[in-house]
């Protein structure tokens, strides 16, 4: 059994049926990418896992426990961190205050994320410690969003389109940080439309199209499968 399993979930927004029997799995310590065009249902999948848009049927299992109907704040407390596409930092608070407000103890036996360890991962945040979050660049805000989630000491990170609107250099740097997080034992699911770099650092990949999983396999196989990428991702 994986650390996180999604079993045949169907999710709706009002009367609109968005996800159609989605099933996927994350093993502890791996990075998995969830790919698809705009409107494919990628963000809804993350929101369903987090309890922000609960699945109407099916199950979400975390560490062997059914969390399908669990409130989002309790899911976060149990150890799943969600990094939304729109970042949602506190723009009127300093970098340090953004991090302090999210801090919580780690579970037993887990590596503890402290302010010093987060600053070691993202040195630029140490330099910007007293700046307001709203004054940071887009890339720096994305780093702050990830760092803030780490301060909650999660076991799984759900990361929604972290590379959106960032320069290639910042994309490369963020990707390297995701690799470091995996080496620290974190399990990551990264949502993107398509990124060779993200696929390259992932062990497995899923592709969503109109709320249905169309591909499930190794990331390396996908990287070499031009027909699948062209059909479902427009690459």
Backbone as a ProteinNet text record, in pm:
[ID]
protein_1_A
[PRIMARY]
XXXXXXXXXXXXXXXXXXXXXXXXXXXXXXXXXXXXXXXXXXXXXXXXXXXXXXXXXXXXXXXXXXXXXXXXXXXXXXXXXXXXXXXXXXXXXXXXXXXXXXXXXXXXXXXXXXXXXXXXXXXXXXXXXXXXXXXXXXXXXXXXXXXXXXXXXXXXXXXXXXXXXXXXXXXXXXXXXXXXXXXXXXXXXXXXXXXXXXXXXXXXXXXXXXXXXXXXXXXXXXXXXXXXXXXXXXX
[TERTIARY]
84.4	0	88	54.9	130.5	98.3	177.2	150.7	22	-9.5	-131.6	-194.3	-321.9	-392.7	-526.1	-554	-683	-753.3	-872.7	-941.7	-1076.3	-1079.3	-1202.9	-1287.7	-1224.9	-1303.5	-1377.8	-1497	-1578.3	-1601.7	-1566.2	-1578.1	-1660.4	-1742.6	-1831.5	-1809.2	-1831.7	-1852.8	-1999.4	-2080.7	-2223.9	-2276.4	-2336.3	-2388.2	-2285.1	-2171.4	-2069.6	-1981.3	-1980.7	-1900.2	-1759.2	-1659.2	-1523.4	-1427.5	-1427.8	-1339.8	-1422.1	-1376.7	-1452.4	-1372.2	-1384.8	-1321.3	-1170.2	-1113.3	-967.9	-906.8	-805.2	-728.1	-579.6	-507	-361.8	-300.2	-168.2	-98.6	37.9	77.1	210.9	279	399.5	480.9	565.1	593.1	670.9	806.7	839.1	970.7	986.9	879.7	893.1	830.3	867.5	806.1	729	602.2	513	458.9	450.5	391.9	252.5	163.7	27.3	14	-2.5	3.9	-130.6	-145.5	-267	-284.1	-365.8	-393.5	-477.6	-495.6	-584.5	-723.9	-784.4	-919.5	-928.8	-815.2	-816.6	-864.3	-855.1	-895.5	-779.6	-663	-544.4	-560.1	-595.9	-612.5	-727.1	-834.6	-947	-903.1	-813.1	-760.4	-690	-605.8	-536.9	-636.3	-734	-834.4	-919.1	-942.9	-1017.3	-935.7	-806.4	-719.2	-716	-710.8	-699.3	-831.3	-941.5	-1071.3	-1129.3	-1067.7	-1119.1	-1239	-1237.2	-1352.1	-1370.9	-1437.2	-1442.3	-1505.3	-1450.9	-1507.1	-1646.3	-1736.1	-1871.4	-1874.6	-1786.9	-1774.6	-1629.7	-1596	-1457.7	-1390	-1259.1	-1187.3	-1051.4	-1009.6	-872.3	-815.3	-707.4	-646.9	-507.9	-483.8	-352.6	-301.3	-187.5	-126.5	-226.4	-302.7	-395.2	-527.8	-549.2	-673.8	-754.1	-884.3	-974	-992.4	-948.2	-960.4	-1055.3	-1135.2	-1218.4	-1306.9	-1367.4	-1460.3	-1399.3	-1269.6	-1202.1	-1185.8	-1211	-1190.3	-1046	-1029.7	-897.4	-794.7	-834.5	-736.7	-684.3	-769.2	-724.4	-633.6	-662.2	-574.8	-435.4	-432.1	-302.6	-231.1	-304.8	-243.5	-189.8	-254	-208.9	-80.2	-49	79.9	78.1	-28.2	-29.6	-24.5	77.7	91.7	45	-26.5	-79.1	-22	42.1	100.2	21.1	-73.6	-161.6	-90.3	-148.1	-88.5	-79.4	-179.7	-181	-103.8	-32.9	65	2.9	-77.9	-150.9	-60.6	49.6	131.4	63.2	108.8	59.4	146.9	96.7	176.9	213.6	133.3	160.5	244.6	284.1	372.6	512.7	612.4	749.1	766.9	876.3	909.8	916.2	983.9	997.6	860.6	772.3	640.6	558.3	570.6	500.9	542.6	670.4	721.3	683.3	693.3	662.8	517.1	427.1	285.3	247.1	329.2	297.4	366.1	453.6	536.2	452.2	481.9	421.6	518.8	507.4	602.8	593.1	702.8	702.7	652.1	607.7	567.3	688.3	665.7	775.7	850.6	983.2	1065.4	1088.7	1029.8	1044.9	1151.5	1215.1	1308.3	1230	1276.7	1203.9	1251	1155.8	1185.9	1180.3	1294.8	1307.2	1335.2	1333.1	1363.6	1502.6	1598.6	1735.7	1744	1673.5	1679	1608.5	1500.2	1429.9	1517.2	1585	1674.9	1794.1	1838.6	1947.9	1902.6	1775	1720.5	1699.2	1653.1	1625.5	1700.8	1830.9	1910.6	1857.7	1794	1743.5	1638.1	1564.5	1462.7	1527.4	1643.9	1717.6	1756.2	1801.8	1839	1718.1	1601.2	1478.9	1395.3	1452.7	1378.4	1286.4	1329.3	1252	1167.9	1173.4	1089.2	947.6	851.4	714.5	701.8	619.2	601.6	555.2	471.5	419.8	523.7	640.3	745.7	841.8	825.3	915.5	881.8	979.6	956	869.7	820.4	737.5	809	935.3	1012.5	1036.4	1063.9	1086.2	957.7	844.4	717.1	688.3	725.4	705.4	793	916.2	1003.6	944.6	889.9	830	709.3	631.2	514.5	556.7	659.5	709.2	768.5	847.4	910.2	805.1	700	593.9	526.6	505.2	445.8	539.1	668.6	764.7	765	740	738.1	626.4	527.2	422.7	462.9	585.7	641.7	551.2	520.9	437.2	516.9	444.3	505.4	485	378	346.5	324.1	380.4	357	281.3	171.4	97	125.9	191.4	242.1	173.8	97.1	15.9	86.6	133.6	197.2	300.5	405.1	503.2	586.2	592.3	678.5	606.5	476.7	396.2	450.8	483.9	525.6	666.4	746.9	881.4	984.1	1097.7	1204.4	1266.4	1329.2	1392.9	1494.3	1567.5	1667.2	1600.9	1489.6	1418	1352	1299.6	1240.6	1343.8	1464.5	1572.3	1602.9	1608.7	1642.8	1533.2	1407.3	1298	1295.3	1322	1327	1434.4	1548.9	1657.6	1617.9	1538.4	1492.9	1394.5	1310.2	1217.9	1296	1404.8	1491.1	1547.7	1590.1	1644.9	1538.6	1415.7	1307.4	1282.5	1288.4	1270.4	1381.4	1503.6	1615.8	1600	1525.9	1498.9	1388.2	1326.9	1224.4	1082.1	1064.2	930	876.3	746.2	676.1	610.1	628.4	579.8	491.4	381.9	304.7	306.2	359.1	372.6	279.5	193.6	101	160.8	161.9	207.9	131.8	126.6	71.9	167.5	290.3	397.9	530.5	624.6	759.2	856.9	946.9	1049.5	1128	1150.9	1231.1	1157.6	1029.6	952.2	940.9	914.1	907.2	1042.5	1147.6	1281.6	1317.6	1254.9	1287.7	1181.8	1082.5	975.6	1003.3	954.3	967.6	851.6	732.7	615.1	533	444.5	363	220.4	127.4	-12.3	-50.9	-136.9	-192.2	-343.6	-399	-543.7	-594.3	-708.7	-778.8	-928.1	-987.6	-1130.6	-1173.5	-1091	-1126.7	-1105.8	-1035.3	-1009.2	-858.9	-803.6	-661.5	-640.3	-558.2	-529.7	-393.8	-306.3	-174.1	-131.8	-76.8	-15.7	104.9	221.4	341.9	465	580.3	704.1	722.7	786.7	813.1	907.7	1002.2	1096.7	1025.5	930.8	855.8	776.7	717.2	642.2	733.7	850	943.6	978.2	977.2	1012.9	891.6	770.7	647.3	590.4	639.5	599.2	451.1	396.7	255.7	163.4	191.1	107.9	118.1	238	255.2	181.5	190.2	122.7	-29.1	-79.2	-223.3	-288.8	-224	-289.5	-232.4	-113.3	-48.9	-18.2	-30	-0.1	146	231.7	378.2	437.6
-119.5	0	124.5	223.2	346.4	437.6	543.3	638.9	716.2	735.7	806.8	733.7	699.8	629.9	697.4	715.6	769	656.4	622.4	505.8	544.7	555.9	572.1	690.9	806.9	921.7	990.5	1035.3	1119.7	1251	1360.2	1491.2	1584.1	1664.9	1757.4	1899.6	1998	2136.5	2165.9	2167.1	2180.7	2061.9	2088.5	1981.3	1934	2002.5	1968.9	1855.3	1747.6	1629	1652.6	1661.8	1700.9	1581.7	1497.5	1380.2	1253	1162.4	1041.1	917.1	876.6	753.1	756.8	866.6	881.1	788.3	713.5	630.7	655.7	677.8	694.3	663.6	651.7	610	674.9	710.2	761.5	670.8	627.7	551.4	649.2	612.5	699.1	732.1	861.3	904.9	924.3	914.4	933.4	1065.4	1108.4	1224.1	1175.5	1212.5	1173.2	1300.2	1301.8	1418.1	1384.4	1480.2	1470.3	1575.4	1529.4	1617.3	1626.7	1729.8	1744.7	1889.1	1907.4	2041.5	2119.3	2247.7	2329.6	2268.5	2264.3	2212.1	2061.3	1993.4	1846.7	1788.8	1868.9	1820.5	1802.4	1855.5	1835.5	1902.4	2030.8	2102.1	2043.1	2002.6	1940.9	1812.6	1738.4	1616.7	1651.1	1752.9	1793.9	1843.4	1921.4	1974.3	1861.8	1757.9	1643.5	1569.8	1553	1488.4	1568.5	1702	1789.3	1813.7	1767.9	1790	1927.3	2003.9	2136.9	2127.2	2027.4	1993.4	1842.8	1799.3	1655.7	1573.9	1455.6	1362.7	1319.8	1305.9	1260.6	1109	1038.1	893.7	853.4	729.8	685.8	716.7	688.4	705.2	771.5	845.9	895.3	835.1	758.4	687.4	744.5	787.9	840.2	759.3	696.1	611.2	508.5	450.9	345	389.9	521.9	572.9	648.1	627.7	694.2	839.9	933.5	1076.6	1147.2	1070.9	1126.3	1239.9	1225.2	1325.6	1409.3	1400.9	1473.8	1620.7	1714.4	1856.6	1886.4	1986.7	2016.8	2048.2	2120.6	2158.3	2036.4	1934.2	1811.7	1729.9	1732.5	1663.9	1726.4	1859.8	1929.1	1891	1883.3	1845.9	1703	1616.5	1477.5	1461.7	1561.6	1553.8	1568.2	1625.4	1653.9	1804.9	1852.8	1994.6	2024.8	2135.4	2175.5	2310.8	2317.1	2441	2483.4	2577.4	2613.4	2695.2	2695.4	2769.1	2918.1	2973.2	3117.6	3157.3	3063.1	3084.1	3126.2	3228.9	3269.2	3296.6	3360.8	3407.4	3528.2	3563.4	3684.3	3801.2	3876.2	3982.1	4094	4115.8	4225	4181.4	4052.5	4002.9	3982	3986.8	3961.4	3814.7	3787.2	3648	3566.5	3618.2	3546.4	3520.3	3618.1	3600.5	3498	3496.6	3396.4	3256	3239.3	3107.6	3072.1	3169.7	3143.4	3102.1	3164.7	3138.6	2996.1	2934.2	2799.6	2688.5	2723.9	2623.5	2532.2	2401.5	2304.7	2189.1	2116	2007.3	1896.7	1824.6	1709.7	1587.3	1488	1362	1284.3	1185.8	1107.6	1035.2	1039.8	968.2	1042.1	1162	1236.1	1344.1	1378.9	1490.7	1618.5	1698.9	1820.5	1937.8	2007	2128	2247.2	2312.6	2431.3	2551.2	2668.4	2789.6	2781.9	2733.1	2724.5	2629.6	2516.4	2419.5	2473.5	2545.9	2606.2	2713.4	2793.5	2895.7	2832.2	2717.1	2647.5	2597.8	2558.9	2513	2628.9	2742.7	2862.4	2981.6	2993.5	3100.7	3241.3	3259.4	3392.6	3438.8	3344	3381.7	3435.5	3383.3	3437.6	3582.6	3608.2	3745.1	3838.7	3784.4	3866	3857	3807.9	3772.3	3884	4007.9	4118.8	4191.3	4144.1	4203.5	4148	4228.1	4179.9	4080.1	3978.3	3876.5	3933.5	4036.5	4095.8	4167.2	4196.1	4266.8	4172.2	4041.3	3944	3923.4	3875	3837.2	3711.7	3679	3559	3433.1	3419.5	3301.7	3295.4	3411.5	3415.7	3384.4	3431	3398.6	3248.5	3186.7	3042	2968.9	3013.8	2953.4	2970.8	3090.2	3115.9	3025.7	3003.4	2916.2	2774.4	2723.5	2589	2585	2687.1	2691.9	2697.4	2775.1	2785.2	2649.7	2576.8	2444	2349.6	2359.3	2273.7	2300.4	2423.9	2457.6	2383.8	2335.4	2252.8	2107.4	2074.8	1939.6	1832.7	1846.5	1746.7	1621.8	1515.6	1395.6	1387.3	1451.3	1454.3	1599.3	1638.6	1771.4	1758.9	1831.6	1843.4	1981.9	1987.9	2114.7	2144	2252	2284.2	2386.1	2340.5	2422.7	2520.4	2468.9	2557.3	2638.4	2595.1	2662.1	2770.2	2787.3	2878.6	3021.7	3078.2	3217.7	3247	3142.9	3165.6	3150.2	3214.2	3206.2	3067.1	3026.7	2894.3	2872	2976.6	2963.3	2931.5	3000.8	2976.6	2838.9	2799.5	2666.1	2559	2575.4	2480.2	2472.6	2588.6	2592.8	2528.4	2558.2	2498.4	2346.7	2302.3	2158.7	2091.8	2156.8	2102.2	2094.7	2193.8	2189.5	2074.3	2046.2	1933.4	1802.3	1791.4	1673.1	1662	1773.8	1772.6	1731.6	1778.4	1741	1590.7	1534.3	1390.1	1316	1365.2	1302.3	1311.7	1413.2	1427.6	1333.6	1261.6	1165.4	1209.3	1331.8	1378.7	1310.1	1290.1	1237	1354.7	1365.9	1482.8	1443.6	1516.5	1510.4	1649.9	1660	1788.5	1792.8	1893.7	1914	2013.7	1977.4	2067.1	2034.2	2131.3	2100.3	2005.8	2044.1	1953.6	2024.8	1954	2006.6	1891.4	1897.4	1793.3	1780.8	1896.9	1894.6	1821.5	1852	1786.4	1636.8	1601	1458.7	1391.8	1465.3	1410.8	1383.4	1454.6	1431.2	1344.4	1298.2	1215.5	1068.1	982.2	838.5	786.3	842.1	798.7	919.1	894.8	1002.9	954.9	1046.9	1027.1	1141	1109.7	1213.6	1212.4	1330.8	1349.1	1415.6	1370.3	1438	1434.7	1552.3	1565.5	1478.8	1482.7	1414.6	1265.2	1212.4	1068.3	1047.3	949.8	919.7	843.3	901.2	841.2	773	806.4	743.4	724.5	609.1	580	491.7	540.4	461.7	534.5	484.3	547.8	679.9	772.3	901.7	885.8	795.1	774.4	723.9	631.9	581.3	693.3	779.3	891.9	985.7	1010.7	1102.6	1056.1	925.2	867.9	842.4	865.6	833.2	958.3	989.2	1111.8	1109.9	994.8	986.6	1023.7	969.2	999.6	1146.4	1200.8	1342.2	1430.9	1397	1478.1	1466.6	1347.4	1324.9	1392	1381.8	1429.3	1558.2	1595.6	1713	1821	1788.1	1885.8	1920.1	1826.2	1851	1798.1
0	0	0	-85.9	-92	25.2	40	146.4	119.4	-10.3	-49.6	-166.8	-153.5	-260	-287.5	-414.1	-458.5	-533.6	-488.2	-542	-604.1	-735.1	-811.2	-771	-750.8	-704	-819.2	-788	-875.1	-801.6	-866	-802.5	-890.9	-824.5	-894.6	-843.7	-931.8	-891.7	-918.7	-814.7	-836	-914.5	-1030.6	-1115.3	-1217.8	-1224.3	-1325	-1275.8	-1350.6	-1318.2	-1372.7	-1283.4	-1323.3	-1329.5	-1226.5	-1223.4	-1233.8	-1319.5	-1350.9	-1310.3	-1184.2	-1139.6	-1137.2	-1088.3	-1084.6	-979	-1018.9	-926.3	-950.1	-842.7	-851.3	-715.9	-715.4	-594.3	-585.6	-464.1	-438.5	-337.1	-371	-276.9	-194.7	-72.1	15.9	-46	-47.9	-92.1	-241.4	-319.3	-463.4	-506.7	-627.7	-691.6	-813	-817.4	-926.9	-991.5	-1123.5	-1190.1	-1243.8	-1232.3	-1283.8	-1392	-1515.9	-1632.4	-1703.1	-1783.4	-1862.3	-1907.1	-2009.4	-2059.5	-1957.9	-1982.6	-1900.7	-1899	-1780.1	-1769.1	-1763.1	-1754.3	-1753.3	-1620.7	-1513	-1381.3	-1284.4	-1318.9	-1234.7	-1097.9	-1099.1	-973	-891.4	-958	-887.1	-817.8	-880	-816.2	-685.7	-688.8	-566.3	-461.3	-503.9	-411.6	-350.8	-428.7	-375.7	-270.3	-295.3	-197.1	-67.2	-80.3	36.5	107	50.1	113	86.8	-3.6	-36.9	-131	-218.2	-302.2	-288.3	-182.3	-151.6	-263.5	-284.3	-382.1	-338.1	-435.5	-404.5	-383.5	-451.5	-431.4	-453	-414.8	-417.1	-284.9	-277.1	-151.2	-173.2	-69.5	-59.2	68.9	54.6	166.7	192	315.7	354.5	472.4	452.4	554.7	608.8	516.1	551.9	609	621.8	678.5	572.5	574.2	480.3	523.7	438.9	471.1	374.4	301.4	194.7	244	359	410.8	523.9	540.2	647.2	610	701.5	671.7	632.4	547.9	492.3	600.8	704.8	807.1	882.5	897.7	963.9	872.3	741.6	646.5	649.9	655.3	664.6	793.5	903.4	1031.2	1029.1	952.1	944.5	863.7	779.5	711.2	560.7	503.6	360.3	342	271.6	242.4	101.6	84.8	-46	-83.4	-200.2	-249.4	-372.1	-357.1	-467.8	-574	-692.9	-805	-775.7	-705.5	-679.8	-554.1	-493.3	-386.1	-254.1	-251.1	-130.5	-10.2	-35.6	76.2	140.9	260.7	327.2	282.6	186.1	126.3	220.1	325	418.4	538.5	539.9	644.9	588.7	675.7	632.2	596.1	528	496.3	624.4	725.7	852.8	916	912.9	973.2	896	762.2	681.4	722.5	753.6	792.1	935.6	1024.2	1165	1184.6	1109.3	1129.9	1088.5	1003.1	952.4	1029.7	1123.7	1191.1	1278.9	1270.7	1362	1381.7	1491.4	1519.1	1414.3	1396.4	1306.6	1381.3	1304.1	1364.5	1413.6	1494.7	1549.8	1438.6	1448.3	1351.5	1221.3	1206.1	1082.3	1097.6	984.3	985	1012.3	1106	1142.3	1057.8	996.7	921.1	1015.2	1029.1	1112.7	1024.3	1084.6	1009.8	947.7	1023.4	971.5	852	859.9	749.4	625.1	644.9	531.6	466.5	549	493.6	422	468.7	400	262.9	252.3	124.3	28.9	82.8	1.4	61.2	34.4	95.8	66.4	-48.8	-82.9	17.4	76.1	174.6	301.7	337.5	451.1	423.1	300.5	263.7	265.1	233.7	224.7	352.3	460	580.6	630.8	621.9	677.4	571.9	447.4	343.5	352.3	309.1	301.5	185.7	206.5	103.7	-29.4	-24.4	-147.6	-230.5	-173.2	-247	-317.2	-297.9	-359	-505.5	-580.5	-719.7	-724.7	-844.2	-859.2	-815.2	-854.3	-815.4	-666.2	-606.1	-461.7	-385.6	-437.6	-374.3	-380.9	-493.3	-503.5	-403	-386.5	-286	-146.6	-118.6	12	35.5	-69.3	-56.2	-19.8	-88.3	-58.3	82.9	116.3	248.2	358	336.8	437.6	459.6	350.7	363.9	439.4	413.8	483.9	633.6	673.1	815.3	888.9	814.9	872.9	886.5	846	856.2	795.1	665.1	598	561.9	529.2	474.3	323.5	276.8	134.1	93.5	-20.6	-76.4	-208.3	-219.9	-345	-400.5	-517	-569.3	-703.4	-707.8	-825.4	-915.1	-1030.4	-1133.5	-1075.5	-1011.8	-948.4	-1047.4	-1173.3	-1270.4	-1351.3	-1326.9	-1406.3	-1399.1	-1516.7	-1526.8	-1480.2	-1453.7	-1403.9	-1515.1	-1498.1	-1596.9	-1596.1	-1708	-1712.9	-1600.8	-1562.5	-1456.6	-1322.7	-1293.1	-1167.5	-1171.1	-1287.5	-1303	-1269.8	-1323.3	-1297.2	-1147.7	-1084.1	-942.4	-857.6	-888.7	-812.2	-830.3	-952.8	-977.5	-894.7	-882.7	-801.8	-654	-608.3	-469.6	-447.2	-547.8	-535.7	-524.2	-601.1	-590.4	-448.9	-392.8	-256.5	-154.5	-175.7	-84.3	-88	-208.4	-221	-146.8	-157.7	-88.4	62.9	108.5	251.5	298.2	203.1	239.3	211.4	158	127.2	1.7	1	-115.2	-185.6	-317.7	-390.5	-507.6	-523.3	-646.8	-707.9	-828.9	-896.4	-1016	-1019.2	-1130.8	-1229	-1356.8	-1462.2	-1590	-1682.1	-1814.4	-1886.4	-1900.7	-1942.7	-1921.4	-1869.1	-1848.3	-1857.1	-1954.4	-1966.2	-1836	-1772.3	-1650.8	-1538.8	-1519.9	-1413.8	-1441	-1566.1	-1600.2	-1572.8	-1600.2	-1580.6	-1436.4	-1341.2	-1200.4	-1131.2	-1207.4	-1151.2	-1179.3	-1090.7	-1112.9	-1197.6	-1174.2	-1249.6	-1293.5	-1390.3	-1444.5	-1469.7	-1450.5	-1489.4	-1582.2	-1679.1	-1766.2	-1753	-1728.4	-1721.2	-1848.4	-1895.7	-2004.7	-1972.7	-1959.7	-1931.9	-1813	-1707.2	-1583.9	-1582.4	-1683.6	-1693.3	-1708.1	-1637.7	-1653.8	-1784.1	-1869.8	-2000.5	-2005.7	-1912	-1908.9	-1765.2	-1737	-1608.2	-1634.4	-1599.3	-1625.2	-1576	-1611.4	-1568.2	-1642.5	-1574.4	-1637.2	-1756.5	-1745	-1854	-1979.3	-1961.7	-2077.6	-2144.3	-2061.7	-2118.1	-2194.8	-2140.7	-2204.9	-2346.3	-2367.2	-2497.4	-2586.7	-2533.6	-2605.9	-2671.4	-2790.1	-2858.1	-2895.4	-2931.4	-2970.7	-2854.2	-2735.5	-2618.6	-2581.2	-2584.2	-2550	-2649	-2776	-2877.8	-2865.7	-2836.6	-2830.8	-2711.5	-2594	-2471.6	-2413.4	-2459.4	-2400.7	-2503.8	-2629.5	-2733.1	-2743.2	-2703.6	-2704.5	-2833.5
[MASK]
+++++++++++++++++++++++++++++++++++++++++++++++++++++++++++++++++++++++++++++++++++++++++++++++++++++++++++++++++++++++++++++++++++++++++++++++++++++++++++++++++++++++++++++++++++++++++++++++++++++++++++++++++++++++++++++++++++++++++++

